């Protein structure tokens, strides 16, 4: 079976991290987000991957090439992002039978996908306590009878996770009209499939849609938690590594460093001396963490520098960020309310009592800068020495 993986979007809700990087390529543990989707699809038995690309398409092509994990790879280009059905339609010339469709910015449990792919047509469903913000399936005796978007009175608590198996004839049903929000929706294609044949509702035990920065933290918490300890880099005898920690070849852990897993230190990274890494933390390639720095439950992307006497907690730092010595990140609200973050111009609850900052590529702080919880730094933004930053910039 072919799997069409949707990886063309700009990821505007993930800005500024996607300023020059497609959302499916943001790092989750040791690989891009969409690589986890592809891994799950291959493990579930697909024999071809078709990536629909658009924004910064070369980044996806360069990573996957012509084959991935022994499975041939092809690409379709969605020139303008006009919805999920429009994206799949861009891949129509590659489709030659029953096919799966997966969101390239979602994490799926591989066993659930294997069940999904074992017989179609089928859709993946995930149970949530409050289904009202989602597309919700009407399911009777294990079969899908329809889907309702963001209902006030949901027909079930089983929501759409963007994982489908369509029959071959659905290739000709992709020309659906635009919805009220101006997009060509794959759920309209699904409605036609439901009208023509039985569609199985397949439970997915674990799923995460990764659309906003705090969900990137959650994705890394998931995947870093699956790590088996492995030390391939240079670890000083006076360092203390606890729990599931991976130190890749070419990384260095200096004297006095404590790393509490799950944590991944990627190739070229240098940590310490006397640094403290904990939580579920990813230190990307060529990251530098300096003397007496603490990094907790954070994603620190490639080439970023966190020098001495700094604290970074529950944060996402983009590529080539440079924090001045003594930079302190606040990550806690004392009123027990969730930290808010700006998403597409609006302040939105992260649902997390602890959340720090998001820094775009190339952002720089001066020495002794304080960053308030929920602050976003745009790509290339700067601060002044000793400044307390309480608003986005």
C-alpha positions, 0 to 999 in steps of 0.5 A, a space after each residue: 500500500 502507498 502512504 501519502 504523507 502531507 508535508 507541504 504546509 507553512 506551519 504558521 501556528 508554529 512560528 517563529 520556529 517555521 520561519 525558514 523550516 517546514 513544520 514537518 521538519 522540526 526536530 523531535 528526538 533524533 529525527 524530524 517530526 515527519 520522519 516519525 510519521 514515515 517510520 510508523 507507516 513503514 513499520 505498519 507495512 506500506 511499500 511506498 511513501 509519497 510526500 506532498 511538499 510545498 513550503 521549503 520543499 527542498 528540506 524534505 527532499 534532501 532528508 528522505 531522498 529517493 528511498 527511506 528505510 528500504 521503501 521507495 520515495 516520491 514527491 508531489 508538489 502542492 504549489 498553493 496550500 488549499 486544504 487536505 483534499 487539494 494536497 492529496 489531489 497533487 499526488 493523484 498521478 502517483 496513486 495506483 491503488 488503495 492508498 493511505 493518507 497521513 498528516 506529516 505533522 502528527 505522531 501515531 502509534 505504529 500498532 494502530 497504523 498497522 491495524 488501520 492498514 490491515 484492511 480498508 477503507 478505514 479511519 484512525 480514531 482517538 478518544 478524548 474527554 472533550 471532542 468539541 474542538 475536533 472533527 468527531 466521528 459518528 460510529 455505529 458498530 465499529 463503522 463510520 457513518 459520518 463526521 461532524 466538525 467541532 460539534 456542540 453536541 458530539 456524536 461520540 468522543 472519537 476524533 479524527 487524527 488525519 489517518 485514512 485508508 481510501 479505496 482506489 476509486 477515491 483517487 477520482 473523488 478528490 475534486 471536492 468544492 471548497 468548504 466554508 473556510 475556503 479549503 478543499 477538505 479530505 473529510 468531504 472525500 471521506 463522506 463520499 467513501 462512507 456513502 459508497 462502502 463500509 468504513 472501519 473506525 480503528 482506534 489509535 492508542 496514542 496520537 499527538 497533533 503537533 501544531 504549536 510550540 508547546 506541542 513540540 515539547 510534548 512530542 519530544 517528551 514522548 519520543 525522548 521517553 522511548 530512548 534506550 541509553 547509549 553513550 557514543 560520545 566523549 563523556 568525562 569520568 566526573 560527569 553523572 548520567 542518570 536514566 535514559 541518556 543518549 550521547 551521540 558520537 562527536 558530542 562531549 560531556 565535560 566534568 561536573 555535568 549532570 544529565 537526568 534522562 530522558 535526554 539526547 545530546 546530538 553530535 557536535 554538542 558540547 555540555 559543561 563543565 558543571 551544567 545540569 540537563 534534566 527533564 525531557 531535553 533535546 540538545 541539537 547538533 553543535 549546541 553549546 551549553 556552558 559552565 553552570 547552565 541548567 536546561 530543563 525540559 526543553 528543545 534546543 535546536 542545532 547551532 544554539 549557544 547557551 553560555 555560562 550561568 544561564 537557565 532555560 526551562 520548558 522552552 523551545 530555542 530555534 537554530 543558531 540562537 545565542 543567549 548572553 551569559 546570565 540569561 534567565 528564562 521564567 517558566 512558571 505562573 504563581 497563580 496556577 493559571 496556564 502560560 499563554 503564548 502568541 499564536 497567529 497574533 492571538 494569546 492562546 493558553 498552552 494548557 501548561 502551568 510551566 512554559 518558558 519562551 520560544 526563540 526564533 532562528 538567530 535570536 540573541 539576548 545580551 548578558 543578564 537578560 530576563 525573559 518572562 514566561 510566554 515570551 516569543 523572540 522573532 528570528 534575529 531579535 535582540 535584547 539589551 544588557 540587563 533587560 527584562 523582556 515581558 512582551 514578544 519582540 
